[in-house]
Each structure stands twice: as C-alpha cells, then as structure tokens.
C-alpha cells in the first residue's frame, strides 16, 4: 500500500485490511511535504507489517510483482496517475502482476472529473457509496472510458458503538458532561475572517452553555504535515481570542473514533468526520454560517437534514438526518455496512486469482492529454512513457552516520521552510498587497 498523507494512510491501510483481512500489509509512504510523523500514524490507528518512506520513482521498482497480490494506491490523483504509468511501464512485458486498487479517502465534493480521470486505469476504483458509484461511472462513460472498474463499497473506517442519548438534566456526579465537538479542517474555510468566525462561535457556544463541554478537534499539531498545509492554524487563532478559551472549551487531538465515543453533537463545515458521526447515529450539524458553497464542500450535504447554523445550535436545535440520504451515502447504521465490502472483496479476489491480467491502460496518455500528462509524471520522476527520467533512475545509496543525519535534517528543514512560507510569508505578502 502506498500513501502520501496521514488521512490517506488511514484509508489505504484499512481498505487493504477490508479487502484481504489475513494478508500481510507492506506500507510505503510517498516522500513529500505531507509525509506524516510517527505520532500522526499512531493516531489514525491503522498499522502495517512493515513501513518505508520512498520516492515515487523508486516505489515503481520496489513492488515485487511475484510477491504482491494486491496494491492499494492511497494517494492524490496525480500520484495515482504517475504510479499507474510507472508500474505499467515496469510491468509491460509481464503477464502476472498485482491487482491495483485506488479510491477516495472521504467526501468527493470537488474536482470530480479531474480526480476520477487521474485514477482511471486502476483495476478497481472504489466508490464509498451508491451516490459516488453512480457519479463515477457517469464520468467514465462521458469520456468513452471503461467504467467496469468502479465498485461500490463504503468508507473503511466507519464503526464504533451506536450513540446513546444522555439522560436529561445535569450530568451525574462523576459522569461526563454533554459534549459538543467542532471538527476543524486544515483548508476549509480558507480565510482568516471565516476561520475566526467559526472558532469564536464555538467558544461562544461554550460560554452560553457552561454545563456543556466544547471540544475543538484538530487534525495536527503545529509543524506537522497534513494533506493540506494549514495556513491559519486554529491553535494560533485561539491565542488571539479576547478572553481566551473558557474552562469548558479546549483544543483536542487524537483518533476521531475515540473522540466520537464521547460526542453528543458533532459540528463541522464538511469534514468526513460528519459521515463517521452519522453512521453511529450521533446528532450531526453541517454549518451554514459561511453559506452553502461548493468551495466549502457543505453543498454535498444538501438533502441530508443536517444543515444548520451556530445560531440554531445555540438555541438547542439538533439536526435529524434524512434516512434516504444516509442510505445513498453508505452511512446508515442499519447493519448493511457489514456487507459493504463484499463486492469489492470478491472482485479483488477473482482478479488476484487470474493467471494474468491485461496491461494497465489509463485514460490519460501522451496522445489523449499531451499538454497535461507529461507534467504530472515529471513531478514523480517519470517521462511521458512512465520510464524514470534521467537523474531519477537510481536512489542514492543510503549514507550512514553523519551523512544520513545531515540529509534527513536538510529534508526536514525544507519541509519546515515550505510550511513557514505558507503560514507566514504568503499571508504577509497578501496583507501588503491590500495596503
């Protein structure tokens, strides 16, 4: 399994376990700005039998087609496309090869066509719901590409104990208080004013309801890598709130499933955490404070019954989800989830048992996308045919002692410089431009 961020590692590792529960899982982290830390990997709760950080061009060579039966690509669309072409080139003369599986880590609310066509060419493209499966097939049919690789399943990390309504009145001595969790996202919303508004309203909710506990669930600690670089971390914004955080409001980290174990109301803009919460029957609110817009992703929840504002939540509103919408999204906690991976498991098992598989044939080729594909492949050290570019053919031999330490130090410094540029320099330049 190849992953390029903490959330995609979680999806990829758990998907691999769902597809082949008893198989050995070798994990690879694609080297880049979002490479997760050991703490982040431990937090997501998905482990592999082995783990290695690697460049994309080296991963193509590292996959042993004689030992690997199934390969899960849990990466951004461009990386998936590059690996499909690189692996296709490496396996061009071989009939026996692994089954290649890919998909999405959560809600697909933007770049539907772009992301799907970058994933085309895998043997199996997993759709997390009936809604997604229908959309995926429509995109592939729309460009005349085969759509038989789309297989409906569900998000692999849904689960946990069903929600139980707390008793009315104040919490019993020693019991936990009614808990509201705001699931923050690194890049949604984007601007300072909007992020400050959401944080301020969560804090105000805590002040209005001193008998409640309000938790602001954050994805990463300052300096850590995530799928999206967070330009305005909530930790930083919280230090500038007048009066600071009240005693019943705090920032928390950790596994989302464990946080949901103590949640009575989940509030978010468009986080996949909403689907985890809804699956367990926890009251879930998708915020409308900043509008219902494609850029926010909350338009995905139209018809869900979950759309609400902080004003409504302050007044005691508890959204009630629409059962038909839940069923279409594959998150209805009615027992159907147990069989959600049966079709994908059967498809992968049948392909893995075949004597040989046809060559990987992505929709994008130097002929269909000559102005797009070469740039994508070059970012991962591959030429337009999927072969290693000059200078990328061989990974430098691992140095030892001080040389290895120096290289790792430089790499970490480069990542830190990138984060500094995103979180500090870029906002300053924008402010100067507004003077």
PATITI-68612 format. One record per residue (C-alpha): x, y, z; chain. Coordinates in nm, 2 decimals. Layout:
N
> xx yy zz cadena
> X Y Z A
...
% end
This chain:
435
> xx yy zz cadena
> 0.00 0.00 0.00 A
> 0.13 0.34 -0.10 A
> 0.00 0.66 0.08 A
> 0.10 1.02 0.07 A
> -0.06 1.17 0.39 A
> -0.20 1.07 0.73 A
> -0.56 1.05 0.62 A
> -0.48 0.86 0.30 A
> -0.27 0.62 0.51 A
> -0.57 0.56 0.73 A
> -0.80 0.50 0.43 A
> -0.54 0.28 0.24 A
> -0.44 0.06 0.53 A
> -0.80 0.00 0.65 A
> -0.91 -0.06 0.29 A
> -0.64 -0.32 0.24 A
> -0.75 -0.50 0.56 A
> -1.11 -0.49 0.44 A
> -1.02 -0.64 0.11 A
> -0.77 -0.90 0.23 A
> -0.82 -0.94 0.61 A
> -0.55 -1.21 0.66 A
> -0.28 -1.08 0.41 A
> 0.05 -0.92 0.50 A
> 0.04 -0.54 0.46 A
> 0.36 -0.37 0.35 A
> 0.32 0.01 0.38 A
> 0.51 0.28 0.18 A
> 0.49 0.65 0.25 A
> 0.54 0.86 -0.06 A
> 0.81 1.12 0.02 A
> 0.68 1.47 0.01 A
> 0.56 1.77 0.20 A
> 0.27 1.59 0.36 A
> 0.46 1.28 0.48 A
> 0.31 1.21 0.82 A
> 0.50 1.18 1.15 A
> 0.51 0.87 1.37 A
> 0.27 1.04 1.61 A
> 0.02 1.10 1.32 A
> 0.04 0.74 1.20 A
> -0.02 0.62 1.55 A
> -0.31 0.85 1.60 A
> -0.50 0.72 1.29 A
> -0.50 0.37 1.44 A
> -0.40 0.18 1.12 A
> -0.09 -0.03 1.13 A
> 0.11 -0.21 0.87 A
> 0.35 -0.51 0.90 A
> 0.63 -0.30 0.75 A
> 0.68 0.07 0.68 A
> 0.92 0.25 0.45 A
> 0.94 0.61 0.32 A
> 1.01 0.62 -0.05 A
> 1.02 0.83 -0.37 A
> 0.76 0.76 -0.63 A
> 1.01 0.66 -0.89 A
> 1.17 0.40 -0.65 A
> 0.83 0.26 -0.55 A
> 0.77 0.16 -0.91 A
> 1.08 -0.06 -0.88 A
> 1.02 -0.17 -0.52 A
> 0.69 -0.35 -0.60 A
> 0.77 -0.72 -0.63 A
> 0.51 -0.85 -0.87 A
> 0.58 -1.21 -0.78 A
> 0.51 -1.15 -0.40 A
> 0.25 -0.88 -0.41 A
> -0.11 -0.98 -0.49 A
> -0.29 -0.65 -0.44 A
> -0.16 -0.30 -0.45 A
> -0.36 -0.02 -0.29 A
> -0.28 0.34 -0.41 A
> -0.40 0.57 -0.14 A
> -0.27 0.90 -0.29 A
> -0.37 1.22 -0.45 A
> -0.49 1.18 -0.81 A
> -0.17 1.30 -0.97 A
> 0.04 1.05 -0.77 A
> -0.20 0.77 -0.86 A
> -0.18 0.85 -1.23 A
> 0.20 0.86 -1.22 A
> 0.22 0.53 -1.04 A
> -0.02 0.37 -1.29 A
> 0.20 0.48 -1.58 A
> 0.53 0.39 -1.40 A
> 0.40 0.05 -1.30 A
> 0.25 -0.01 -1.64 A
> 0.59 0.06 -1.80 A
> 0.77 -0.16 -1.55 A
> 0.53 -0.44 -1.60 A
> 0.49 -0.40 -1.98 A
> 0.64 -0.74 -2.06 A
> 0.48 -0.93 -1.77 A
> 0.15 -1.11 -1.77 A
> 0.13 -1.18 -1.40 A
> 0.10 -0.86 -1.19 A
> -0.07 -0.74 -0.87 A
> -0.43 -0.61 -0.88 A
> -0.42 -0.23 -0.85 A
> -0.69 -0.07 -0.63 A
> -0.75 0.30 -0.56 A
> -1.03 0.53 -0.44 A
> -1.10 0.84 -0.23 A
> -1.05 0.90 0.14 A
> -1.38 1.07 0.20 A
> -1.64 1.31 0.07 A
> -1.58 1.38 -0.30 A
> -1.71 1.74 -0.33 A
> -1.46 1.90 -0.58 A
> -1.26 1.81 -0.89 A
> -1.48 1.51 -0.96 A
> -1.39 1.47 -1.33 A
> -1.02 1.56 -1.27 A
> -0.97 1.33 -0.98 A
> -1.15 1.04 -1.14 A
> -0.97 1.05 -1.47 A
> -0.64 1.06 -1.29 A
> -0.74 0.74 -1.11 A
> -0.86 0.57 -1.43 A
> -0.65 0.27 -1.53 A
> -0.66 0.10 -1.19 A
> -0.82 -0.24 -1.19 A
> -1.06 -0.13 -0.92 A
> -1.17 0.23 -0.84 A
> -1.36 0.21 -0.51 A
> -1.67 0.43 -0.46 A
> -1.77 0.49 -0.09 A
> -2.14 0.50 -0.16 A
> -2.41 0.43 -0.42 A
> -2.42 0.80 -0.48 A
> -2.05 0.81 -0.57 A
> -2.06 0.49 -0.77 A
> -2.33 0.64 -1.00 A
> -2.13 0.96 -1.04 A
> -1.80 0.78 -1.11 A
> -1.95 0.56 -1.38 A
> -2.12 0.86 -1.54 A
> -1.78 1.05 -1.57 A
> -1.61 0.75 -1.73 A
> -1.89 0.69 -1.97 A
> -1.89 1.05 -2.06 A
> -1.54 1.03 -2.20 A
> -1.58 0.69 -2.35 A
> -1.36 0.52 -2.10 A
> -1.44 0.18 -1.95 A
> -1.64 0.21 -1.62 A
> -1.64 -0.16 -1.52 A
> -1.36 -0.09 -1.26 A
> -1.59 0.11 -1.04 A
> -1.70 -0.09 -0.74 A
> -1.93 0.03 -0.47 A
> -1.82 -0.02 -0.11 A
> -1.81 0.22 0.19 A
> -1.56 0.42 0.39 A
> -1.34 0.16 0.57 A
> -1.32 0.34 0.90 A
> -1.69 0.37 0.99 A
> -1.79 0.18 1.30 A
> -1.79 0.23 1.67 A
> -2.06 0.19 1.93 A
> -2.40 0.33 1.84 A
> -2.49 0.66 2.00 A
> -2.69 0.65 2.32 A
> -2.89 0.96 2.42 A
> -2.77 1.10 2.75 A
> -3.03 1.14 3.03 A
> -3.20 1.47 3.06 A
> -3.08 1.72 3.32 A
> -2.73 1.78 3.46 A
> -2.47 1.52 3.44 A
> -2.45 1.27 3.72 A
> -2.16 1.32 3.97 A
> -1.85 1.16 3.81 A
> -2.02 1.14 3.47 A
> -1.92 1.32 3.16 A
> -2.10 1.64 3.05 A
> -2.29 1.69 2.73 A
> -2.02 1.72 2.47 A
> -2.01 1.92 2.15 A
> -1.73 1.86 1.91 A
> -1.63 2.10 1.64 A
> -1.43 1.90 1.38 A
> -1.20 2.15 1.22 A
> -1.04 2.12 0.87 A
> -0.70 2.24 0.76 A
> -0.81 2.42 0.45 A
> -1.19 2.47 0.48 A
> -1.27 2.76 0.52 A
> -0.96 2.92 0.38 A
> -0.96 3.28 0.50 A
> -0.88 3.43 0.84 A
> -1.21 3.60 0.90 A
> -1.41 3.28 0.83 A
> -1.19 3.06 1.04 A
> -1.20 3.31 1.33 A
> -1.58 3.33 1.30 A
> -1.62 2.95 1.34 A
> -1.38 2.94 1.63 A
> -1.54 3.24 1.80 A
> -1.89 3.08 1.77 A
> -1.77 2.75 1.91 A
> -1.63 2.95 2.21 A
> -1.95 3.15 2.25 A
> -2.15 2.82 2.25 A
> -1.93 2.70 2.54 A
> -2.00 3.03 2.73 A
> -2.37 3.01 2.66 A
> -2.38 2.65 2.78 A
> -2.15 2.63 3.08 A
> -2.29 2.28 3.16 A
> -2.15 2.15 2.83 A
> -1.80 2.07 2.72 A
> -1.70 2.20 2.38 A
> -1.40 2.03 2.21 A
> -1.23 2.17 1.90 A
> -1.09 1.86 1.73 A
> -0.78 1.94 1.53 A
> -0.61 1.73 1.27 A
> -0.24 1.80 1.35 A
> -0.01 1.98 1.59 A
> 0.18 2.29 1.49 A
> 0.46 2.19 1.25 A
> 0.32 1.86 1.15 A
> 0.24 1.77 0.79 A
> -0.12 1.71 0.67 A
> -0.29 1.65 0.34 A
> -0.33 2.03 0.32 A
> -0.08 2.28 0.46 A
> -0.28 2.48 0.72 A
> -0.21 2.85 0.66 A
> -0.40 2.97 0.96 A
> -0.39 2.70 1.24 A
> -0.67 2.72 1.49 A
> -0.41 2.69 1.76 A
> -0.27 3.03 1.65 A
> -0.62 3.19 1.62 A
> -0.72 3.07 1.96 A
> -0.43 3.26 2.13 A
> -0.58 3.59 1.99 A
> -0.94 3.54 2.10 A
> -1.04 3.81 2.36 A
> -1.06 3.63 2.69 A
> -0.91 3.31 2.56 A
> -1.09 2.98 2.58 A
> -1.33 2.93 2.87 A
> -1.27 2.64 3.11 A
> -1.53 2.42 2.93 A
> -1.37 2.47 2.58 A
> -1.04 2.32 2.47 A
> -0.84 2.20 2.18 A
> -0.80 1.82 2.14 A
> -0.62 1.58 1.91 A
> -0.64 1.21 1.88 A
> -0.82 0.94 1.69 A
> -1.16 1.06 1.56 A
> -1.33 0.74 1.66 A
> -1.22 0.78 2.02 A
> -1.34 1.14 2.02 A
> -1.68 1.04 1.89 A
> -1.71 0.79 2.17 A
> -1.78 1.09 2.40 A
> -1.96 1.32 2.15 A
> -2.33 1.42 2.18 A
> -2.33 1.67 1.89 A
> -2.07 1.68 1.60 A
> -2.04 2.02 1.43 A
> -1.83 2.07 1.11 A
> -1.82 2.25 0.78 A
> -1.78 1.95 0.55 A
> -1.54 1.71 0.72 A
> -1.56 1.34 0.66 A
> -1.60 1.31 1.04 A
> -1.96 1.40 0.97 A
> -2.01 1.07 0.79 A
> -1.84 0.88 1.08 A
> -2.07 1.06 1.33 A
> -2.39 1.00 1.12 A
> -2.30 0.63 1.09 A
> -2.31 0.60 1.47 A
> -2.63 0.79 1.50 A
> -2.47 1.09 1.67 A
> -2.66 1.42 1.61 A
> -2.45 1.60 1.34 A
> -2.46 1.96 1.22 A
> -2.31 2.08 0.89 A
> -2.26 2.45 0.93 A
> -2.43 2.71 0.70 A
> -2.27 3.02 0.87 A
> -2.05 3.08 0.57 A
> -2.31 2.99 0.31 A
> -2.37 2.67 0.13 A
> -2.10 2.67 -0.13 A
> -1.90 2.43 -0.35 A
> -1.58 2.58 -0.22 A
> -1.67 2.48 0.13 A
> -1.79 2.13 0.04 A
> -2.11 2.16 0.25 A
> -2.32 2.15 -0.06 A
> -2.25 1.78 -0.05 A
> -2.49 1.76 0.24 A
> -2.79 1.91 0.06 A
> -3.09 1.70 0.14 A
> -2.92 1.54 0.44 A
> -3.13 1.73 0.70 A
> -2.80 1.82 0.88 A
> -2.75 2.18 0.76 A
> -2.77 2.43 1.05 A
> -2.61 2.75 1.18 A
> -2.44 2.81 1.51 A
> -2.74 3.04 1.60 A
> -2.97 2.74 1.56 A
> -2.74 2.52 1.76 A
> -2.71 2.78 2.04 A
> -3.09 2.78 2.06 A
> -3.10 2.40 2.11 A
> -3.16 2.27 1.76 A
> -3.04 1.91 1.70 A
> -3.05 1.81 1.33 A
> -3.23 1.49 1.23 A
> -3.08 1.33 0.92 A
> -3.29 1.20 0.63 A
> -3.28 0.82 0.62 A
> -3.29 0.81 0.24 A
> -2.99 1.04 0.21 A
> -2.80 0.84 0.47 A
> -2.87 0.52 0.27 A
> -2.74 0.67 -0.05 A
> -2.42 0.78 0.12 A
> -2.35 0.44 0.27 A
> -2.35 0.56 0.63 A
> -2.69 0.42 0.75 A
> -2.62 0.23 1.08 A
> -2.87 -0.04 1.00 A
> -2.64 -0.34 0.97 A
> -2.59 -0.31 0.59 A
> -2.24 -0.18 0.65 A
> -2.12 -0.53 0.75 A
> -2.16 -0.64 0.39 A
> -2.05 -0.32 0.22 A
> -1.71 -0.46 0.11 A
> -1.83 -0.80 -0.01 A
> -1.85 -0.69 -0.38 A
> -1.51 -0.53 -0.37 A
> -1.35 -0.82 -0.19 A
> -1.50 -1.07 -0.44 A
> -1.38 -0.86 -0.74 A
> -1.03 -0.83 -0.60 A
> -1.01 -1.19 -0.51 A
> -1.12 -1.30 -0.85 A
> -0.87 -1.07 -1.02 A
> -0.58 -1.18 -0.80 A
> -0.66 -1.55 -0.88 A
> -0.63 -1.49 -1.26 A
> -0.33 -1.64 -1.44 A
> -0.26 -1.30 -1.59 A
> -0.41 -0.95 -1.61 A
> -0.42 -0.71 -1.90 A
> -0.18 -0.42 -1.91 A
> -0.26 -0.11 -1.71 A
> -0.43 0.13 -1.95 A
> -0.51 0.47 -1.80 A
> -0.74 0.70 -2.00 A
> -0.47 0.97 -2.00 A
> -0.19 0.90 -2.24 A
> 0.06 1.12 -2.44 A
> -0.20 1.11 -2.71 A
> -0.52 1.20 -2.52 A
> -0.36 1.46 -2.29 A
> -0.02 1.57 -2.43 A
> -0.03 1.90 -2.26 A
> -0.13 1.76 -1.91 A
> 0.01 1.42 -1.85 A
> 0.39 1.48 -1.90 A
> 0.39 1.75 -1.63 A
> 0.21 1.52 -1.38 A
> 0.45 1.23 -1.45 A
> 0.76 1.46 -1.43 A
> 0.67 1.56 -1.07 A
> 0.72 1.20 -0.98 A
> 1.04 1.15 -1.18 A
> 0.89 0.98 -1.48 A
> 0.89 1.06 -1.85 A
> 0.57 1.06 -2.07 A
> 0.60 0.68 -2.12 A
> 0.63 0.61 -1.75 A
> 1.01 0.54 -1.75 A
> 1.24 0.71 -1.50 A
> 1.37 1.04 -1.61 A
> 1.74 1.09 -1.64 A
> 1.88 1.16 -1.29 A
> 1.59 0.98 -1.12 A
> 1.68 0.63 -1.22 A
> 1.86 0.53 -0.91 A
> 1.80 0.62 -0.55 A
> 2.13 0.74 -0.40 A
> 2.28 0.47 -0.18 A
> 2.18 0.52 0.18 A
> 2.46 0.71 0.36 A
> 2.54 0.62 0.72 A
> 2.62 0.81 1.03 A
> 2.65 1.18 0.99 A
> 2.58 1.19 0.62 A
> 2.24 1.02 0.67 A
> 2.16 1.25 0.96 A
> 2.26 1.56 0.75 A
> 2.03 1.45 0.46 A
> 1.73 1.40 0.69 A
> 1.80 1.73 0.86 A
> 1.80 1.91 0.53 A
> 1.49 1.74 0.42 A
> 1.30 1.83 0.74 A
> 1.43 2.19 0.71 A
> 1.30 2.21 0.36 A
> 0.96 2.10 0.48 A
> 0.97 2.35 0.76 A
> 1.06 2.62 0.52 A
> 0.76 2.53 0.30 A
> 0.53 2.55 0.59 A
> 0.68 2.88 0.70 A
> 0.62 3.02 0.36 A
> 0.26 2.91 0.35 A
> 0.17 3.00 0.71 A
> 0.37 3.33 0.75 A
> 0.52 3.47 0.43 A
> 0.23 3.43 0.20 A
> -0.03 3.59 0.43 A
> 0.21 3.88 0.49 A
> 0.25 3.94 0.12 A
> -0.13 3.93 0.07 A
> -0.17 4.19 0.35 A
> 0.10 4.41 0.19 A
> -0.09 4.39 -0.14 A
> -0.41 4.52 0.03 A
> -0.24 4.84 0.16 A
% end
